[in-house]
Amino acid sequence: MLIPQRITTEKISYPLWEDKGIEISIKRLDQIHELASGNKFFKLKYNLEKAISEGHDTILTFGGAYSNHIYACAAAAKSANLHSIGIIRGEETLPLNPTIASALEHGMHIHYVSREEYRKKTESDFLISLKEKFGNFYMIPEGGNNEEAIKGTTEILDQDDSEYTHIATSIGTGGTFSGLANKINEDQILMGFSSLKGDFIHDEIKSLLEKYKITPKGKTQVIDQYHFGGYGKVNSDLIDFIRWFYKEFEIAIEPIYTGKMIYGLFEMIKNDQIASGSKILILHTGGLQGLAGFNHRYGLSLPL
């Protein structure tokens, strides 16, 4: 099973926010597991337990060729002595990128489907065809979002985190945000920074909270203007910021989720959108394995 390592919370200091009377700490979820790190650990924890309790020996899930979820599922399944199958959007590209190569090294069977087929990933006929092809399996949805994932991500915050006025996290599929919303106290504000372009994310989050019957005790805030053009999109400002952040604090962050979130948070502080006296907890949700693939894809050298 997944064995957690110790998570540290580090206070980071810089004149930008100290002059405004704001304190910032960063909770290093990226340290919780060598391979299935960050929020992925919490999303997979109870899914693996359920798969085993139901007698499954194989998990099947979905993702893109650079997916942190695919990488984490492969590693987590191996650690739990389970087989894994990854349904990958698009065609095989050689040489393999670091994400797919690592998934294969951890024993995952990779099955490529066209983008048209991939869009059918929740349809019963498509799922039946996968059962016919691969036999019985425990399915984990794309991004890991299901009841077990929400249960796991609810555990990200503990009693020590109750002192913070704000919790800042990135938003992809919304599962982690939903779990956190289920845990914040009445004095806290949960800030979610969407990595996807479009205001649809507000309805997505609302639907998730309704689906899992989550009524946050505190306030929730979804920020949708720091996506840098959409999922997986970056520009030189974001790349320069990630390099600056590493040089200043010696903490690696990635450009798909955490980098955008921290950039957006710092912009809000700079623009006086967060009150003096605030104590902010940034959640580092991992995803650092993706840096190797990102550097490989774009010919960059972001710090790992």
N, C-alpha and C positions, 0 to 999 in steps of 0.2 A: 504494500500500500504506500501512499504518499506520506513520507515522514517530514514534518516541517522542521526547518532550521530556525534559529533565533532571528527575529526581526528587530532592527534598531530604528529608533526615531532620532534624527539629528536636527538640531537647531542650526539654521543657516543665517548669516548676518551680512547685510549690505546696506549702504547709506540710503538707497532708494526708498526702502520701507522703514528703516529705523528712524529716519528724519520725520516720517509721517506717523510715528508711534505704533507701528504694526510689527508683530512678531510672526516669524514663519519657521515651521519645522517640516521635515519631510520624512514620511514613514516609508522605510525601504522594503516594500513588499517584494522587490526584485531579489531580495536575499533569502526568501523563504524556502526555495528549492533550487538546486543547481540547474535543473533543466525545465521543470514545470513551474516556472516562477511567476511572481506577481499575482494578478487577479485570476490567472488561469488555474493556479493551485486551488483556489477556493471554489472555482466553478467546477472543477473535475473531482474534487474530494468525495462528495456524496454520490456523484454519478458512478464512480468506480465502485463504491461500496454497494450501491444498488445493483449494478451489473453482476457483481460476484454473488450477492445474496439471492438473486434470481436464477443463478446457475449458469450464467453466460460465461463463455471463455473468449469472446471476441467483441470488441466495440467497433462501431462504424460511425464516421463523421464526415463533415464536408468543409471545404475551404479552398482558397486560392493558392497559387503556387508559392506565395511568400507568407502564408498564413502563420501567425504565432500560435493559433489554435491547433493547427495540424501538427506543428512541431511539439507542442506541449502534450497533445493527446498521444502521440507516438511514444514519447518518453515516459509519460505517466502509465500507459498501458504496460510497457515493458517492466516498470518497477512493480506493477501489480500482477505480473505473470499472466497478462492477458494478450491475446493477439489483437492487432488493430488494422483497420482498413480506412484509407483516406480517399474520399471521392473528390477529385481535384478538377476545378473549373479550367477548361482549355486543353491545349495539346501539350504533349511532352516537348520540352526544349532542352537540347544538349549544348554545352555541358550543363548538368543539373545545377540549379542554384543551391546555396548552402542549406536552405530550409528543407527542400525535398531530399537532398542528399542525407541530411541528418535523420529525417523521418525514416528513410530506408535503412539506415544504420541501426535504428532502434526497432527494426523488424516490421515496420508498417508496410502493408501491401498498398501500393498506389494504383488507383484506377482513374484514368482521365476520361472526362465526358465533355461533350461540346457545351458551349455556353447556353445553347437552346435547351439541351437536356438538363443542365444544371438548374435552370429556372424552375424545373419541375420537382425539385428536391423535397418538397412537402406534399406532393400529390401521391395518392394511394397507389395508382398504377405503377408509378416509377419506383416507389418503395417496395412493391411486390416484386418487381423485376430484379431489384437488388437482392431480395431474399432468395429468389430462384437462382441467382448467380452465385451468391456467397454463403447461403445457408442461414442458420439462425444467428442473430447478433443483437447486441444492445446498441440502440441508436442514440447518439448525442447530436443535437442540432448544430447547425453552423454557428460558430461563436460560443457554443455551449449553453445557450439560454434555455433553461427549463426550470422546473420547480426545485430540483436538486441544486442547480447553480445558484438560484436565489437564496436558498438555505445556506449555502456555503459563503456567499459574498456578504451575507448579513454578519458573519463572524469576523470580517476584516477589522471592524472597530471594536475596541475593548474599553474597559473602565478607565484606563489611563488617558484615553482620547476624549473624555467628556469635558476636559478643561478648555478645549478649543472652541472658538466661536464659529469658525468656518471649516468645512471639510471640502477640499478641492480634488476633483478626479476628472479623468477623461471619459468621454462617452463614445462607444462604438455601436454595439448592438443594444446597449442600455441595461443589460443584466446586472452589471456591477453597480450602476447608479441605483437601480431598483432595490438591490440588497442593502445598500448603504442607507437609502431612504427609510428602510424598515428598522434601522438601528439608531439613527440620530435622535438626540434628545430635544426637548422643547425649546432649548436656548440656542440651538445650532442652526446654521445655514449650510445646506449641501449645495455646492456649486459644481455643475457638470459642464464640461467644455466639449462640445461635439466636434468630432473629427470629420464629419460628413457635411457636405454642402446642402443647404435647404432647411426651411423651417418645419418640415415634416417631422423632425426629430421630437418636437414638442408633443405631437399626437402619438408618436411611438412610445414615448415615456409614459404618457397618460394611459395608454392602452395596457402597458405592462403593469403599472401600478394597480389598475382595475382588475386585470386578469389574476394577479396574485394577491388581491385584497389587501394591498398595502396602503395604509393611511399614515403618512409621516407625522411624527410628533412635532418636528421642527419645520423650517421652511426649506423648499427646494427651488433651485434656480438653474435653468438650462440656458447656457450661453452658446449662440450658434454663429458668431461672426469671426471665429479664429480657426477656420478650417483650411485656409490657404488654398482655396480652389476646389476642395473636395477630398474624399478619401484617397490617401496615398500621394496627394499633391503637395509639393513643397516649393519654396523659392529661396533665394539667396539670403533673405532676412532671417528665415527660420534656421537655415543651415549655420549661418554666422552666430545666431543666438545659442544653438546647441553647443557649438565649439566654445563660446564664451562661458556658458554655464559650467562646462567641464573644467575649463581653466580656472574659474573662480572658486568652484566648490568641490572639484575632484569627484563629481558624480556623473556618470554617463547616462544620458537620456536618448530616446529615439524620436524620430521626426513624425511618426504616424499618429501617435496618441499623446504620450506624456510631454513631448517637446512642445506640441501645440497648446496643451493645457497650461503649462508653466509660462509660456510666452504670453498667452492671453491673460493669465492672472497678473503678471507683472505689468502689463499694459493697463489693466484696470486699476492697479495700485497707483501707477504713474499718473493716471487721469482722475485720481481722487474719487474713484467709484467704490472704494472700500473704506469704511470708517476708521478713524484713529482709535487705537485701543483694541483693535481686532487681533485675535490669535488664530493664525491659519495653519491647518495641517494639510500639506500636499501629500497625496498618495502616489507613490512611484509604482505604477502597476506593471513594471517589468517590460517584456517585449524586446529585451536587448539582443536576443538571438537574431532578431530581424535586421540589426545593423549590418551584420556580415552580408546578408542578401541585398540590402539597400546599397551598401558600398559597392558590391559586385555589379549591381544593376546600373548604377549611375556613375561609376568610376570615381567615387569619393573616398574619403578616409576619415569619416566621423569616428571619434574615440569610442572604443568598446569597453 
